[in-house]
């Protein structure tokens, strides 16, 4: 059985007018279905960037992200949205609540 998530030498670089910023460099690991994983590290170490990639909110600059046996580059935007809705759970640092609605709504 294949892992649910596989990262192979994933890199993420942000580029601005001054210089590129290498946030992730050669990250590789696999997560099996049903496995619990935590991401820990000091501020600025790339945790949020990694989680954005794992949650289909961003894509790697280099390397491969395989989800459920398929490279994420082969998923359409609608398929990615469906995966975020059905398969991946998020708890954001900023809760993204709508100020005009209660938590119950």
The 8 nearest C-alpha neighbors of each residue, nearest first, counted from 0:
[[1, 2, 31, 3, 32, 68, 67, 30],
 [2, 0, 3, 68, 67, 31, 4, 5],
 [3, 1, 31, 4, 30, 29, 5, 32],
 [2, 4, 67, 31, 32, 66, 30, 1],
 [5, 3, 66, 30, 2, 29, 65, 67],
 [4, 6, 29, 65, 64, 28, 2, 7],
 [5, 7, 64, 27, 28, 63, 9, 29],
 [6, 8, 27, 63, 9, 62, 5, 64],
 [9, 7, 25, 62, 26, 27, 10, 6],
 [10, 8, 62, 26, 25, 7, 61, 63],
 [9, 11, 24, 23, 61, 25, 60, 59],
 [12, 10, 60, 23, 59, 22, 21, 61],
 [11, 13, 21, 20, 22, 60, 19, 14],
 [12, 14, 20, 19, 21, 11, 15, 22],
 [15, 13, 19, 18, 20, 12, 16, 17],
 [14, 16, 17, 18, 19, 13, 20, 12],
 [17, 15, 18, 14, 19, 13, 20, 12],
 [18, 16, 15, 19, 14, 20, 13, 21],
 [17, 19, 15, 14, 16, 20, 13, 21],
 [18, 20, 14, 13, 15, 21, 12, 17],
 [19, 21, 13, 12, 22, 14, 18, 15],
 [22, 20, 12, 23, 11, 19, 13, 24],
 [21, 23, 11, 45, 12, 20, 24, 44],
 [24, 22, 10, 11, 21, 45, 25, 26],
 [25, 23, 10, 26, 9, 22, 11, 21],
 [24, 26, 8, 9, 10, 27, 23, 7],
 [25, 27, 9, 8, 24, 7, 6, 10],
 [28, 26, 7, 6, 8, 25, 9, 29],
 [29, 27, 6, 5, 26, 7, 30, 4],
 [30, 28, 5, 4, 2, 6, 31, 27],
 [31, 29, 4, 2, 3, 34, 5, 32],
 [30, 32, 2, 3, 34, 33, 29, 4],
 [31, 33, 3, 34, 2, 30, 4, 35],
 [34, 32, 31, 35, 30, 3, 36, 2],
 [33, 35, 31, 32, 30, 36, 3, 2],
 [36, 34, 33, 37, 30, 31, 32, 38],
 [37, 35, 34, 38, 30, 33, 31, 39],
 [38, 36, 39, 35, 46, 40, 34, 50],
 [37, 39, 46, 36, 40, 50, 49, 47],
 [40, 38, 37, 46, 41, 44, 42, 45],
 [39, 41, 44, 42, 46, 38, 45, 43],
 [40, 42, 44, 43, 39, 46, 45, 38],
 [41, 43, 44, 40, 45, 46, 39, 47],
 [42, 44, 45, 41, 46, 40, 22, 47],
 [43, 45, 42, 41, 46, 40, 22, 23],
 [46, 44, 48, 47, 43, 22, 49, 23],
 [47, 45, 49, 48, 44, 50, 38, 40],
 [48, 46, 50, 49, 45, 51, 44, 52],
 [47, 49, 51, 45, 50, 46, 52, 22],
 [48, 50, 46, 52, 47, 51, 45, 53],
 [49, 51, 53, 47, 52, 48, 54, 46],
 [52, 50, 56, 48, 54, 49, 57, 53],
 [51, 53, 57, 49, 55, 50, 58, 54],
 [52, 54, 50, 51, 55, 49, 56, 64],
 [53, 55, 51, 52, 56, 50, 87, 83],
 [56, 54, 52, 57, 53, 51, 79, 58],
 [57, 55, 51, 54, 52, 58, 53, 50],
 [58, 56, 52, 51, 55, 59, 54, 48],
 [59, 57, 52, 60, 55, 56, 11, 51],
 [58, 60, 11, 61, 10, 9, 62, 52],
 [59, 61, 11, 10, 12, 58, 62, 9],
 [62, 60, 10, 59, 9, 11, 63, 8],
 [63, 61, 9, 8, 7, 10, 59, 64],
 [62, 64, 7, 6, 9, 65, 70, 8],
 [63, 65, 6, 70, 5, 71, 66, 7],
 [64, 66, 70, 5, 69, 4, 68, 71],
 [67, 65, 4, 69, 68, 3, 70, 71],
 [66, 68, 3, 69, 4, 65, 2, 1],
 [67, 69, 66, 65, 1, 70, 3, 2],
 [70, 68, 65, 66, 67, 71, 73, 74],
 [69, 71, 65, 72, 64, 73, 66, 63],
 [72, 70, 73, 74, 64, 65, 69, 66],
 [71, 73, 70, 74, 75, 64, 69, 58],
 [72, 74, 71, 70, 75, 69, 78, 76],
 [75, 73, 71, 72, 78, 79, 76, 70],
 [76, 74, 78, 77, 79, 73, 72, 71],
 [75, 77, 79, 78, 80, 74, 81, 55],
 [78, 76, 80, 75, 79, 81, 74, 82],
 [79, 77, 81, 75, 80, 76, 74, 82],
 [80, 78, 76, 82, 81, 77, 74, 75],
 [79, 81, 77, 83, 78, 82, 76, 84],
 [80, 82, 84, 78, 79, 83, 85, 77],
 [83, 81, 86, 79, 85, 84, 80, 78],
 [84, 82, 87, 80, 81, 85, 86, 79],
 [85, 83, 81, 82, 80, 86, 87, 88],
 [84, 86, 82, 83, 81, 87, 88, 80],
 [85, 87, 82, 83, 84, 88, 81, 54],
 [88, 86, 83, 85, 82, 54, 84, 89],
 [89, 87, 86, 90, 83, 84, 85, 54],
 [90, 88, 91, 87, 54, 83, 50, 92],
 [89, 91, 92, 88, 94, 93, 95, 87],
 [90, 92, 93, 94, 89, 95, 47, 88],
 [93, 91, 94, 90, 95, 89, 47, 96],
 [94, 92, 91, 95, 96, 90, 89, 97],
 [93, 95, 91, 96, 92, 90, 97, 89],
 [96, 94, 93, 97, 91, 92, 98, 90],
 [97, 95, 94, 98, 102, 100, 93, 101],
 [96, 98, 99, 100, 95, 101, 102, 94],
 [99, 97, 100, 96, 101, 95, 102, 94],
 [98, 100, 97, 101, 96, 104, 102, 103],
 [101, 99, 98, 97, 104, 102, 96, 103],
 [100, 102, 104, 103, 99, 98, 97, 96],
 [103, 101, 104, 100, 96, 97, 98, 99],
 [102, 104, 101, 100, 96, 97, 99, 98],
 [103, 101, 102, 100, 99, 97, 96, 98]]
